[in-house]
Amino acid sequence: MSYKLEIRAFFFNAKTDYLPYYKNFTIHVNDDATAKDLLVKIQEENENFSFPKQKLLMKINGLVVEAKQPVSALVERLGTSLQIDPVNSYRSNDGLKINDSDFMNSFELLAPYASESDLKYYKTLYALHYASETENFDREYIGDAILVLAHKMITEGSEHKEAILEAVTSVNSGLFDCEYENNLFNAQDHSAAINTLKAMVKPEEGPSLCARLMARFSKKEVEVSVPKRAAETIENLEEKQIAHYHGPASHDTMHKLIADRGMKGVHFSRSGKLAGLGILEENKDLAFKKAGAILLDAYDHGAEVLVVEDIDVMDMFKKNFSAIERTIGRKMIGLELISANDFVSQLNSIAA
């Protein structure tokens, strides 16, 4: 079996180019080809295309991919239209070759407390470092990899626990700027490690035993006292272009519903990203950048209505909509927001 791929490839040479640019290629490869084979094919067609021979990573359609990744797996998940970028475009100096000094610079935060085995382990996290979502919004971010190493060192009983926690929190963009998201093609979930570190630094303040007992025995009264949320509706809903922001939740059912009703569904790339809710208290500006990137992506793809799956994210969007617009420097005139529950209820009402 062979594949015909439409590839959009990144070009930039710091010595000759003012800005990066892309060129399009049609590449034919066999089903046993790897991601590196794609790069070789592109280079055969254009000698100016460059990639590193060592520590070879790339981004394909926004996900960090290793050199040996089979093309068959890429096609199965991403399709046959692929965009190839450096793992960090800002740090590119020649095509996919980057200045990766930041990787070891981050290690220096923990170097005084680290063993040789810690360093060896950290070097295995090279791809994770360049898959850090926060770095897309803050170039000074220390990277997810050093946080994962910090968690490993502490849980393995390092006597330097307090110094390690101080190191990853005292920098300008560190632990509390991380809302972990998987950007690796071969998925990894380090959210538990990141959240455990945060809890070590700032334990959650829970209610006292007395308060918990009182809440348990007065549950009905508490439930009655909480006002019900008023349902929202959108005028001429079925005539408008609908996008669905689902975050980490499943989206297939909602997309099927939109299609079955004959409505105009809008797909956008950031529909599955986190919206900044987890870092809102610690870094409001960064949270608004993340939220704004989602809203703006939907808006720029033609959405008139954005259906929001998570009610807490919905509240964040609506409460801070003007502040989010100011943060990203764009107005999203005419973009209406509705929760997934209210959206489904309104469709059911229309059908009835």
C-alpha positions as CSV (number, residue, x, y, z in Angstrom):
1,M,0.0,0.0,0.0
2,S,1.2,3.5,-0.7
3,Y,0.1,7.0,0.4
4,K,-0.3,10.2,-1.6
5,L,0.3,13.1,0.9
6,E,-0.3,16.8,0.5
7,I,2.3,18.4,2.7
8,R,2.8,22.0,3.7
9,A,6.4,22.3,4.9
10,F,8.1,25.0,7.0
11,F,11.1,26.9,5.6
12,F,13.3,29.4,7.3
13,N,17.0,30.3,7.3
14,A,18.1,32.8,9.9
15,K,21.0,33.9,7.7
16,T,18.9,34.7,4.6
17,D,15.2,35.0,5.5
18,Y,13.4,37.7,7.3
19,L,10.3,35.6,8.0
20,P,9.5,31.9,7.8
21,Y,7.4,30.7,4.9
22,Y,5.7,27.4,3.7
23,K,6.0,25.4,0.5
24,N,3.6,22.7,-0.7
25,F,4.6,19.3,-1.8
26,T,2.9,16.1,-3.1
27,I,4.7,13.2,-1.7
28,H,4.2,9.5,-2.4
29,V,5.5,6.9,0.2
30,N,4.9,3.3,1.0
31,D,3.1,2.2,4.1
32,D,6.3,1.2,5.9
33,A,7.6,4.8,5.6
34,T,8.4,6.9,8.7
35,A,8.1,10.6,9.6
36,K,11.8,11.0,8.8
37,D,11.2,9.5,5.4
38,L,8.8,12.4,4.6
39,L,11.5,14.9,5.5
40,V,14.0,13.1,3.2
41,K,11.5,13.1,0.3
42,I,10.9,16.9,0.8
43,Q,14.6,17.5,0.9
44,E,15.1,15.6,-2.3
45,E,12.6,18.0,-4.0
46,N,14.0,21.1,-2.4
47,E,17.6,21.2,-1.1
48,N,16.8,24.2,1.1
49,F,14.6,22.2,3.4
50,S,16.6,21.4,6.5
51,F,16.2,19.1,9.5
52,P,18.5,17.9,12.3
53,K,20.2,14.6,12.1
54,Q,20.2,14.1,15.9
55,K,17.3,14.6,18.3
56,L,15.0,14.8,15.4
57,L,11.5,15.9,16.3
58,M,8.9,17.8,14.4
59,K,5.3,19.1,14.7
60,I,2.8,17.6,12.3
61,N,-0.6,19.2,12.4
62,G,0.3,20.7,15.8
63,L,1.4,17.4,17.5
64,V,5.0,16.6,18.4
65,V,6.1,13.6,16.3
66,E,9.3,11.5,16.6
67,A,11.4,10.5,13.6
68,K,10.5,6.8,13.7
69,Q,6.7,7.4,13.8
70,P,5.1,5.3,11.0
71,V,3.3,7.3,8.3
72,S,0.5,4.8,8.4
73,A,-0.3,5.9,12.0
74,L,-0.1,9.5,11.0
75,V,-2.5,9.1,8.1
76,E,-4.9,7.0,10.2
77,R,-5.2,9.8,12.8
78,L,-4.5,13.0,10.8
79,G,-5.4,12.2,7.3
80,T,-3.4,12.8,4.1
81,S,-3.1,16.7,4.4
82,L,-0.1,17.4,6.7
83,Q,1.6,20.5,7.9
84,I,5.2,20.0,9.1
85,D,6.8,22.6,11.5
86,P,9.7,22.7,13.9
87,V,8.9,21.7,17.4
88,N,9.4,25.4,18.3
89,S,9.1,27.8,15.4
90,Y,10.3,30.7,17.4
91,R,13.6,28.9,18.1
92,S,14.2,27.8,14.5
93,N,17.4,28.8,12.9
94,D,17.4,26.6,9.8
95,G,14.1,24.9,8.9
96,L,13.4,22.2,11.5
97,K,16.7,22.8,13.2
98,I,16.2,24.7,16.4
99,N,18.3,26.3,19.2
100,D,17.5,23.9,22.0
101,S,19.6,25.5,24.7
102,D,16.4,26.3,26.6
103,F,16.0,22.5,27.3
104,M,19.1,22.3,29.4
105,N,18.7,25.8,30.8
106,S,15.5,24.5,32.5
107,F,17.4,21.6,33.9
108,E,19.8,24.1,35.6
109,L,16.9,25.0,38.0
110,L,17.1,21.5,39.6
111,A,20.8,20.7,38.8
112,P,22.0,21.4,42.3
113,Y,19.6,18.8,43.7
114,A,19.7,16.2,40.9
115,S,21.7,13.0,40.5
116,E,23.1,11.5,37.3
117,S,20.1,9.3,37.0
118,D,17.8,12.3,37.3
119,L,19.7,14.0,34.4
120,K,19.5,10.8,32.4
121,Y,15.7,10.7,33.0
122,Y,15.3,14.3,32.1
123,K,17.0,13.8,28.8
124,T,14.3,11.3,27.9
125,L,11.7,14.1,28.3
126,Y,13.1,16.1,25.4
127,A,9.9,15.7,23.3
128,L,7.7,16.5,26.3
129,H,9.6,19.8,26.8
130,Y,8.8,20.9,23.3
131,A,5.2,19.8,23.5
132,S,4.4,22.3,26.3
133,E,1.2,24.1,25.6
134,T,2.0,27.0,27.9
135,E,5.1,27.8,25.8
136,N,2.7,28.7,22.9
137,F,1.5,31.7,25.0
138,D,4.6,32.5,27.1
139,R,8.1,32.0,25.6
140,E,9.7,32.2,29.0
141,Y,7.9,29.1,30.3
142,I,10.3,26.6,31.8
143,G,8.6,23.6,30.2
144,D,6.5,20.6,31.3
145,A,9.5,18.3,31.4
146,I,11.2,20.0,34.3
147,L,8.0,19.9,36.3
148,V,7.7,16.1,35.7
149,L,11.3,15.7,36.8
150,A,10.6,17.7,40.0
151,H,7.7,15.5,40.8
152,K,9.8,12.4,40.2
153,M,12.6,13.6,42.4
154,I,10.3,14.5,45.3
155,T,8.2,11.3,45.2
156,E,11.4,9.3,45.2
157,G,12.3,10.9,48.5
158,S,14.7,13.8,47.7
159,E,15.8,15.6,50.8
160,H,15.6,18.8,48.8
161,K,11.9,18.9,48.5
162,E,11.4,22.5,49.6
163,A,14.3,23.8,47.4
164,I,12.9,21.9,44.4
165,L,9.4,23.4,44.9
166,E,11.0,26.8,45.3
167,A,13.0,26.4,42.1
168,V,10.0,25.6,39.9
169,T,7.7,28.3,41.4
170,S,10.1,31.3,41.9
171,V,10.7,31.8,38.2
172,N,8.6,34.2,36.1
173,S,6.8,31.4,34.2
174,G,6.8,28.2,36.1
175,L,4.6,25.6,37.9
176,F,1.5,27.8,38.4
177,D,1.4,28.7,34.7
178,C,1.1,25.1,33.7
179,E,-2.3,23.7,32.7
180,Y,-1.1,20.4,31.3
181,E,-2.2,19.4,27.9
182,N,-1.0,16.5,25.8
183,N,0.5,17.7,22.5
184,L,2.4,14.5,21.8
185,F,1.3,12.3,19.0
186,N,2.0,9.3,21.3
187,A,-0.1,10.6,24.1
188,Q,1.2,11.1,27.7
189,D,-0.8,12.4,30.6
190,H,1.2,14.2,33.3
191,S,-1.7,16.2,34.7
192,A,-1.7,14.2,38.0
193,A,2.0,14.9,38.5
194,I,1.6,18.6,37.8
195,N,-1.5,18.9,40.1
196,T,0.3,17.0,42.9
197,L,3.2,19.5,42.7
198,K,0.8,22.4,42.9
199,A,-0.9,20.9,46.0
200,M,2.5,20.5,47.7
201,V,3.1,24.2,47.3
202,K,-0.4,25.4,48.0
203,P,-2.6,22.8,49.6
204,E,-6.3,23.3,49.0
205,E,-8.1,24.7,52.0
206,G,-11.0,22.3,52.7
207,P,-13.9,22.7,55.1
208,S,-13.4,21.6,58.7
209,L,-14.8,18.2,60.0
210,C,-17.6,20.1,61.7
211,A,-18.5,21.9,58.5
212,R,-18.5,18.7,56.5
213,L,-20.8,16.9,59.0
214,M,-23.2,19.9,59.0
215,A,-23.2,19.9,55.2
216,R,-23.9,16.2,55.2
217,F,-27.0,16.4,57.4
218,S,-28.3,19.6,55.8
219,K,-27.8,18.5,52.2
220,K,-31.5,19.0,51.2
221,E,-31.6,22.5,52.6
222,V,-28.4,23.4,50.8
223,E,-29.7,22.1,47.5
224,V,-33.0,24.1,47.9
225,S,-31.1,27.3,48.7
226,V,-29.0,27.2,45.4
227,P,-30.9,29.1,42.7
228,K,-31.5,27.3,39.4
229,R,-29.6,28.5,36.4
230,A,-31.9,30.3,33.9
231,A,-31.9,28.6,30.5
232,E,-30.5,30.6,27.6
233,T,-31.8,30.6,24.0
234,I,-30.4,31.8,20.7
235,E,-32.7,33.5,18.2
236,N,-32.9,31.8,14.8
237,L,-30.6,29.1,16.1
238,E,-31.1,26.6,13.3
239,E,-30.2,29.2,10.7
240,K,-26.8,29.9,12.2
241,Q,-23.3,28.4,11.9
242,I,-22.6,26.3,15.0
243,A,-19.2,25.4,16.5
244,H,-18.7,23.1,19.5
245,Y,-16.1,23.7,22.2
246,H,-15.7,20.4,24.1
247,G,-12.3,20.6,25.7
248,P,-11.2,17.1,26.9
249,A,-14.7,15.8,26.7
250,S,-16.0,13.7,23.8
251,H,-17.6,15.6,20.9
252,D,-18.9,13.0,18.5
253,T,-22.5,13.0,19.8
254,M,-22.8,16.8,19.5
255,H,-21.4,16.9,16.0
256,K,-23.8,14.1,15.0
257,L,-26.7,16.1,16.5
258,I,-25.7,19.2,14.6
259,A,-25.4,17.3,11.3
260,D,-28.7,15.3,11.9
261,R,-30.6,18.6,12.3
262,G,-29.2,19.9,9.0
263,M,-27.4,22.8,10.7
264,K,-24.1,24.3,9.5
265,G,-21.4,22.8,11.7
266,V,-18.1,24.6,12.0
267,H,-14.9,22.7,12.9
268,F,-11.9,24.5,14.4
269,S,-8.6,23.3,15.6
270,R,-8.7,24.5,19.2
271,S,-12.0,22.9,20.0
272,G,-10.3,20.3,22.2
273,K,-7.9,22.5,24.0
274,L,-8.1,23.7,27.7
275,A,-9.5,27.1,28.2
276,G,-7.4,28.4,31.1
277,L,-9.9,27.7,33.8
278,G,-7.3,25.7,35.8
279,I,-4.9,28.7,36.0
280,L,-7.4,31.5,36.2
281,E,-6.7,32.4,39.9
282,E,-2.9,32.3,39.5
283,N,-2.4,33.9,36.1
284,K,-5.5,35.6,34.8
285,D,-3.7,37.1,31.8
286,L,-2.5,33.7,30.6
287,A,-5.9,32.2,31.2
288,F,-7.5,34.9,29.1
289,K,-5.0,34.3,26.3
290,K,-5.9,30.6,26.2
291,A,-9.6,31.3,26.4
292,G,-9.3,34.0,23.7
293,A,-7.4,31.7,21.4
294,I,-10.3,29.2,21.5
295,L,-13.0,31.8,21.0
296,L,-11.1,33.6,18.2
297,D,-10.4,30.3,16.4
298,A,-14.1,29.5,16.4
299,Y,-15.0,33.0,15.3
300,D,-12.4,33.1,12.5
301,H,-13.7,29.8,11.2
302,G,-17.1,31.4,10.7
303,A,-18.9,30.4,13.9
304,E,-21.9,32.5,14.9
305,V,-22.8,30.3,17.9
306,L,-20.3,28.5,20.1
307,V,-21.8,25.6,22.1
308,V,-19.7,25.2,25.3
309,E,-19.7,21.7,26.9
310,D,-18.4,22.6,30.4
311,I,-20.7,24.9,32.3
312,D,-17.8,26.3,34.4
313,V,-15.9,27.2,31.2
314,M,-19.1,28.7,29.9
315,D,-19.4,30.9,32.9
316,M,-15.7,32.0,32.6
317,F,-16.2,32.9,28.9
318,K,-19.3,34.9,29.6
319,K,-18.2,36.7,32.7
320,N,-14.9,37.7,31.2
321,F,-15.8,38.1,27.5
322,S,-14.8,41.8,27.3
323,A,-11.6,41.2,29.2
324,I,-10.7,38.3,27.0
325,E,-11.3,40.5,23.9
326,R,-9.0,43.2,25.4
327,T,-6.3,40.6,26.1
328,I,-6.2,39.2,22.6
329,G,-6.8,42.6,21.0
330,R,-9.8,41.5,18.9
331,K,-13.5,42.1,18.9
332,M,-15.7,39.0,18.3
333,I,-18.8,40.8,17.2
334,G,-21.9,38.6,16.8
335,L,-20.4,35.5,18.4
336,E,-23.0,34.0,20.8
337,L,-22.4,31.5,23.5
338,I,-24.7,28.8,24.8
339,S,-24.1,25.8,27.1
340,A,-24.4,22.3,25.6
341,N,-27.4,21.6,27.8
342,D,-29.3,24.7,26.8
343,F,-28.4,24.1,23.2
344,V,-29.9,20.6,23.2
345,S,-33.0,21.8,25.2
346,Q,-33.6,24.5,22.6
347,L,-33.3,22.0,19.7
348,N,-35.7,19.7,21.5
349,S,-38.1,22.5,22.0
350,I,-38.0,23.5,18.4
351,A,-38.6,19.9,17.3
352,A,-41.6,19.6,19.6
